[in-house]
Amino acid sequence: MTVVVGCAGAIVAGALVRYLPFPTHLVYVVFGLVFILQALGLVFMTDSIAPRGGVLKSLRPQLSLPRATRAPLLLAAPVLVAVWALAGFYGALSPLLVKGMLGVNTPLICGLALFVLAACGGLSVLVLQHREPKEMMMFGVASLFVGAAIAVLSLPYNAIAWFFVGTMIAGVGFGAGFQGAVRTVVPFAAPHERAGVLSIIFIISYIAMGVPAVAAGWLIARHGNILATAQIFGAVIMALAFTAFLGSVLRAATKRVSRPSH
């Protein structure tokens, strides 16, 4: 749900740019006011646990990878990379792609694809939250593969409707894949270890989102061909999703074979 709220900023920022003055400055004023309100809210918030010392020490980043979480993280890592590379794809290229397909330069519409992706991701988490984590993860990467394929194939034909159909399916894969991956790893950590494990998960995720987006920007700056860049980006995401799905299937098959028969 945090992802949905965060990506709703694409719509809000688009509305600010489209309908209000000072588009390059106003968004920062809005952010500043939100942060001030949050700070005021924290002042009046009551703690659910007794406060302890060591506040400054608690702010120091801590990474933790207990032995029990290493094998599950190895299984989940390709899924994390695939889903967050997809998020990087939409964050970096979807506004330009929508602009090119519709022939409009309306910021509100150009931010729509990223919002649709995140909204479908949030809904898939709510609908599938009671599924087994590995089942959810495999369904997620399969949906991601299909959705990315539809979205990429729609680009040369300016098929905006199919692009958004693919975006919705890929969004389902984004939410289900990420949630399934997290739930595959975190339960193997003790309660006091989980913050460090989650830190590693998010480091992997944000690197997977950031590096491809920078690479896409470099390709566009160098060659100026956004369609070819999007197709390359989409093919990489599909390859990552297929690798993650295949790895999950092979691991499940290996476990069945190695399980002793009675």
C-alpha positions in Angstrom: 0.0 0.0 0.0 2.9 2.3 0.6 3.9 1.9 -3.0 0.4 2.9 -4.2 0.5 6.0 -2.0 4.0 6.8 -3.2 3.1 6.4 -6.9 -0.1 8.4 -6.4 2.4 11.3 -6.3 2.7 10.8 -10.1 -0.9 11.8 -10.5 -0.8 14.6 -7.8 2.4 16.1 -9.3 0.9 15.9 -12.8 -2.2 17.8 -11.5 0.0 20.4 -9.9 2.0 20.9 -13.1 -1.0 21.0 -15.3 -3.4 23.2 -13.4 -1.4 25.3 -10.9 1.4 28.0 -11.3 5.1 27.6 -10.6 5.2 23.9 -11.6 8.9 23.4 -10.9 8.6 24.9 -7.4 5.1 24.2 -6.1 5.6 20.5 -5.7 8.4 21.1 -3.2 6.3 23.5 -1.2 3.6 20.8 -1.0 6.2 18.2 0.2 7.4 20.7 2.8 3.9 21.2 4.2 3.4 17.4 4.3 6.6 16.9 6.2 5.7 19.6 8.7 2.3 18.0 9.3 3.9 14.6 9.8 6.4 16.1 12.3 3.4 17.6 14.2 1.6 14.3 14.2 4.7 12.5 15.6 4.7 15.0 18.6 1.2 13.8 19.6 1.7 10.2 18.8 1.9 7.8 21.8 4.4 5.0 21.8 3.0 1.4 22.0 6.2 0.2 23.8 8.2 1.7 26.7 11.0 4.0 25.4 14.6 2.8 25.8 18.0 4.5 25.5 20.3 4.4 22.5 18.3 6.6 20.1 21.2 7.7 18.1 22.6 4.2 17.9 19.3 2.9 16.6 19.5 5.3 13.6 22.7 3.6 12.4 21.9 1.3 9.4 22.1 -2.3 10.3 22.2 -5.2 7.8 21.6 -8.8 8.9 21.5 -12.0 6.9 21.1 -14.9 9.3 22.0 -18.4 8.0 18.3 -19.5 7.9 17.5 -16.6 5.5 20.2 -17.1 2.9 18.7 -19.9 0.8 15.2 -18.2 0.8 16.8 -14.9 -0.2 18.7 -16.6 -3.0 15.4 -17.8 -4.3 13.7 -14.5 -3.9 16.5 -12.3 -5.3 15.7 -12.8 -9.0 12.0 -11.9 -8.2 13.0 -8.8 -6.4 15.2 -7.7 -9.3 12.5 -8.4 -11.9 9.7 -6.6 -10.1 11.7 -3.5 -9.2 13.3 -3.3 -12.7 9.8 -3.1 -13.9 9.1 -0.2 -11.5 12.3 1.5 -12.8 11.0 0.9 -16.4 7.7 2.7 -15.7 9.3 5.4 -13.6 11.9 6.3 -16.3 10.1 5.7 -19.6 6.3 5.4 -19.2 5.6 9.2 -19.3 7.5 9.5 -22.6 5.9 6.4 -24.0 2.4 7.6 -23.2 3.2 11.0 -24.5 4.4 9.5 -27.8 1.5 7.1 -28.2 -1.2 9.7 -27.5 0.6 12.7 -29.0 -0.1 14.8 -26.0 2.1 16.5 -23.5 -0.3 16.6 -20.5 1.6 15.7 -17.3 -1.5 14.4 -15.6 -2.0 11.8 -18.3 1.7 11.0 -18.7 1.9 10.0 -15.0 -1.1 7.7 -15.3 0.8 4.5 -16.3 3.0 4.5 -13.2 -0.1 5.0 -11.0 -2.0 2.2 -12.7 1.0 -0.1 -12.2 1.2 0.6 -8.5 -2.6 0.6 -7.9 -2.9 -2.9 -9.5 0.1 -4.0 -7.4 -1.6 -2.9 -4.2 -4.9 -4.5 -5.1 -3.1 -7.8 -5.9 -1.5 -7.8 -2.5 -4.9 -7.3 -0.8 -6.6 -10.0 -2.9 -3.8 -12.6 -2.7 -2.6 -12.0 0.9 -3.8 -15.3 2.2 -2.0 -17.3 -0.5 1.2 -19.2 0.2 4.3 -16.9 -0.3 6.0 -19.1 -2.9 2.7 -19.6 -4.8 2.2 -15.8 -4.7 5.7 -15.2 -5.8 5.4 -17.6 -8.8 2.1 -16.1 -9.8 3.6 -12.7 -9.6 6.6 -13.3 -11.9 4.3 -15.1 -14.4 2.0 -12.1 -14.5 4.9 -9.8 -14.8 6.2 -11.7 -17.8 2.8 -11.7 -19.6 2.1 -8.0 -18.7 5.5 -6.8 -19.8 5.2 -8.7 -23.1 1.8 -7.2 -23.9 3.0 -3.7 -23.0 6.2 -3.9 -25.0 4.5 -5.5 -28.1 1.9 -2.7 -28.0 4.5 0.1 -28.4 5.3 -0.1 -32.2 1.6 0.1 -33.0 0.8 2.9 -30.6 -1.8 0.6 -29.1 -2.4 2.6 -25.9 -5.3 0.4 -24.8 -3.2 -2.7 -25.0 -0.3 -0.9 -23.3 -2.5 -0.2 -20.3 -3.8 -3.8 -20.3 -0.2 -5.0 -20.1 0.5 -2.4 -17.4 -2.4 -3.7 -15.3 -1.3 -7.3 -15.6 2.3 -6.4 -14.9 1.1 -4.4 -11.9 -0.5 -7.4 -10.5 2.8 -9.2 -11.0 4.7 -6.4 -9.3 2.6 -6.5 -6.1 2.3 -10.3 -5.9 5.9 -10.9 -6.8 7.3 -8.4 -4.3 5.0 -9.4 -1.4 5.6 -13.1 -2.1 9.4 -12.6 -2.1 9.4 -10.7 1.1 7.2 -13.3 2.8 9.4 -16.0 1.5 12.4 -14.6 3.3 11.4 -12.6 6.4 9.7 -15.4 8.4 13.0 -17.3 8.6 14.6 -14.4 10.6 14.1 -14.0 14.3 12.1 -10.9 15.4 15.2 -8.9 16.3 16.9 -9.8 13.0 14.0 -8.8 10.7 14.9 -5.1 10.3 18.4 -6.0 9.1 17.0 -8.6 6.7 14.4 -6.1 5.3 17.2 -3.6 4.8 19.0 -6.1 2.5 15.8 -6.8 0.7 15.2 -3.1 0.0 18.9 -2.5 -1.0 18.5 -5.2 -3.6 15.2 -3.8 -4.7 16.2 -0.2 -5.1 19.5 -1.0 -6.9 17.4 -3.2 -9.3 15.1 -0.2 -9.8 17.8 2.5 -10.1 20.5 0.9 -12.3 18.2 0.0 -15.2 16.6 3.4 -15.1 20.0 5.1 -15.3 21.0 2.7 -18.1 17.8 3.6 -20.0 18.5 7.3 -19.7 22.0 6.8 -21.0 20.8 4.9 -24.0 18.2 7.5 -24.8 20.8 10.3 -24.4 23.3 8.4 -26.6 21.0 7.1 -29.4 17.7 9.1 -29.0 15.5 6.1 -29.7 13.0 5.7 -26.9 11.2 2.8 -28.7 14.3 0.7 -29.1 15.3 1.5 -25.5 11.9 0.5 -24.2 12.0 -2.8 -26.1 15.4 -3.6 -24.8 14.3 -2.7 -21.3 11.2 -4.8 -21.6 13.1 -7.8 -23.0 15.5 -7.7 -20.0 12.5 -7.6 -17.6 10.9 -10.5 -19.3 14.2 -12.5 -19.1 14.5 -11.7 -15.4 10.9 -12.8 -14.8 11.4 -16.0 -16.7 14.6 -16.8 -14.9 12.9 -16.2 -11.5 9.9 -18.4 -12.5 12.1 -21.1 -13.8 14.3 -21.0 -10.6 11.2 -21.3 -8.4 9.9 -24.3 -10.4 13.2 -26.1 -10.4 13.7 -25.5 -6.7 10.2 -26.9 -6.0 10.8 -29.9 -8.2 14.1 -30.6 -6.4 12.5 -30.5 -3.0 9.8 -33.0 -4.1 12.5 -35.4 -5.5 14.6 -35.1 -2.3 11.7 -35.6 0.0 11.8 -39.1 1.5 9.0 -41.3 0.5 7.0 -43.3 3.1 
